[in-house]
Amino acid sequence: MNYENIDDIRDLILRKAVRHRLDEVEDWEAEIIELECNQAIFEYMFATGFIIEDVDLRKLLDAVDDEDEGVPEAGVDATFEDITERICNPEHDNPIAAPAAVKQLIAFYYETFWPGQSTY
């Protein structure tokens, strides 16, 4: 996948959202689908040169589990969630300034997976 192409990421999110919402998937399968989309969004951020000062994005993306070097104490999933919240919530205690394309991609993911429930 070309992680620099936002349309490729959007297509992936759409395909995964259909499976997530319409297929009967187990909870663990849903978590994997969500993680795959998060990975793609964060790969896009990395590929386009986006830097997060307090997280080594490459190490986070390459991590196999929460104990890998470079993974914050909170773990991979919680760190993805924290970064997302910091990007999308300007009132966060430690906000992250991100390009509009990143914010739009995150909003697209949430609205596609959970229509009408997103706060982003």
N, C-alpha and C positions, 0 to 999 in steps of 0.2 A: 504494500500500500504506500502511496505517496503521501506522507504525513504533512507535506507543505501545501497540499491542495485541500482547501477547506471543503470543496464540493465532495471529495472522496470521503472525508470525515462525516459530512452530513448524510451521504448515502449509507455508510456503515451504521450510523445512528438510526436511520429509518428502518433498515433491514432488521437490526437487533430489536428495535421497539416493537415491531410487528410480532416477532417471536415472543418477546417479553410480555406483551399485553394480550395477544390472541391465542397463543398456544398454552396448553396447560403444562407449565413447567414447575418443577420442584423449587423450593426456596433456594437451595444451593445453586441450581441452574440459573435462577434469576440473578443471584449475586454475581455469578461469573459473567453473565451478559452485561450487567451494570459495570463491572470492573473492566471488561473489554472496551466499553465506550469511554470510560474515564481514562484508560490508558491511551486510547486514540486521541482524545482531546489534549491530554498532557504531552503526547508525542508531537502533536501539531504545535503546541506552545514551544516545545524545545526546538523543533525543526525551524521555526520562524525566528529563533533567537531570543525568545522571552526568558528573562532571568528572574528568579525569585531569590532574593538576597539571603534568606535564612534556611533555604532547603536546596540541596544538590539534586536538581530535577533529574539529571541523568542517572544518578545512583538510585533514586526512588523508582524510576521507570525500569531499571534493570534488576531490581530486587526480586528475589524468588520468595522470600518470606520476611516477616517483620524483624527478624534478628540480623538481617544482612547489614553490612557496613554502609553507613550513610543514610539509613532509614531512621527518621526521628523516633523517639521513644514511644510515641502514640501509635506507631505502626503505619503501614502503607495506606490502608483504606481510610483511616481517620485523618491521615495527613492530606490525602486527596480531598476529603470533605472540608477540612480546615482551609486549605488553599482556595477551594471553590467559594466558600463563605467569605473569605477575606477579599476575593476578587469582586464578588457580586454585592456585598453589603458595605457601602461606603461608611456606615456608622460603626463598623467593627473596630475593636480596640487596636488592631494591627492590620489596617487595610493594605491591599496590594493594588497598585495602579496597573491596569492591564489595557491593552488595545481593545477598541470596540469589537473587533472581530472575535476575540477570545470571549468576551462577555456574551456576545450574540450566540456563539457556538454552545456555551454552557446553558444559556436560556433555551436554546433549541433542543438540547438533550433533555432537559427537565420537562419542557412542555410536551415533547414527543413521547416520553415515557409515562408521565403522570399529568395528562391534560387537565387544565384548570386547577391544579394543585400547587404549581410552582410559585415560589415567591421571588424568583429571579427574573 
